[in-house]
Amino acid sequence: MQRKEESINLDMVNVDNKFLLFLCFVLFSGQTLIDASDSESVQQQLKFQAEEISLLRNQLKRLEYKLQKQTQHQELGSLKEEVEEIQEDLESQREELEGLESNQDYSIKFNGYLDFKAVDYKSKENLHKDSFDQHHTALFFNANRGRAKVFAELEWEHSGKQLKQERAWLSYSLPKKFSARVGHFFAPTYWNLNHYPTIADSINDPDFTRRFFPRSLTGVQLSKEWIRGDSSLSFNSYYGNGFEDDPTLPGRDRNASKALGQKLRFQRTRQSYSYGVNLHYYTDHRQMDLLGRNVAGEGDFTSRMLEGDLKFGQLGLLGAVVDAEIRDGTFPQSRIKSESWYIQPSWSFTSRLKTYLRYGDLDLDDSFVSPVDRKEKMLGLNFKPDTSTTLKVEWLERDYANLNIGSDRELWSSVSLAF
């Protein structure tokens, strides 16, 4: 009986041990499942955080790049401000230097030029002419003291048969590139300022010159220039007497006609090229003459012109487009309209030798074919054996719109000397 109870107790112990083993197995398995689940969650979190870090790093790189660009832009702006400050300092020093120079003695200078021309002329009607002309002997007088300047030009024309005062004016330069001028001066078109035989490429000016703008006038002129780096912008305004509308006396001032003109020029100059663009406006009141014949009393004359000049290495280019009209003061609908244009390329073989071409058109009245309307063609050669001497040969053709007039053929040559 006792052995039987011990056997039962041992069986119970075995059952308890098995139960405990089973319970331990269940607990261990559950813990393992929990640990595996936690590991996967952690790995997912780590992966997510790694992606977040990568995005933040990319954003940081973009921010650093933007910051670098902003810093460079700020540095560039700072450098520009420093350059502008230096330019202002230089301008102030230049004005101080001009002020010191104004205390110096007068400087007086005489110079001038003379030119000799020959032409062989043949018309469509086989009218043949040739002539020689000692065209100009000009004397320039310059007197300077500081900001003030006096200039005068006297000319003897056609072997001394005509003596006239071409220009005479007094100018005064003010700070900030501002200047004032009074007297008799050129209207500031390209061919007025550069018509001298020692300067101009060609012997003959374009056909439209002096017909749309006066050569010179008497009055007052104000000028202002702005310079920034290799570019400049200048404005010129002038007011004075107009000119008599008489083709036999082109450019003659007429006291009863008051003239107003403006010029705006932009220019850029660099080592390899330079160019300039001019805008002109001119108006006066004059007799409405057409080829010397009064057609409608007095009227208002207005002229507008676009000019350009270019130098690019050995290539040069000049050109202009101009139009004008006269409106009757009594009958505004009555008007005479004129227009013209030209283009003139050139090529420099050396610093002393160049060739040039020109093609242009002139229409003085768009309502009918006038005896003056024509096209011009030109081919020329310009040679400078030294800085003061210029030799030119030029072939010029003029084809008139009026077929009864026909065409002109002219062979020109000239010698000019500056002194």
Secondary structure as UniProt FT lines:
FT   HELIX           2..101
FT   TURN            102..103
FT   STRAND          107..123
FT   TURN            124..125
FT   STRAND          128..145
FT   TURN            146..147
FT   STRAND          148..157
FT   TURN            158..161
FT   STRAND          162..174
FT   TURN            175..177
FT   STRAND          178..186
FT   HELIX           190..193
FT   TURN            197..199
FT   TURN            207..211
FT   STRAND          216..228
FT   TURN            229..230
FT   STRAND          231..243
FT   TURN            247..248
FT   TURN            250..251
FT   STRAND          253..269
FT   STRAND          273..290
FT   TURN            291..292
FT   STRAND          293..312
FT   TURN            313..314
FT   STRAND          315..328
FT   TURN            332..333
FT   STRAND          335..348
FT   STRAND          353..363
FT   TURN            366..367
FT   TURN            371..372
FT   STRAND          374..383
FT   STRAND          389..400
FT   TURN            403..405
FT   STRAND          407..418
//
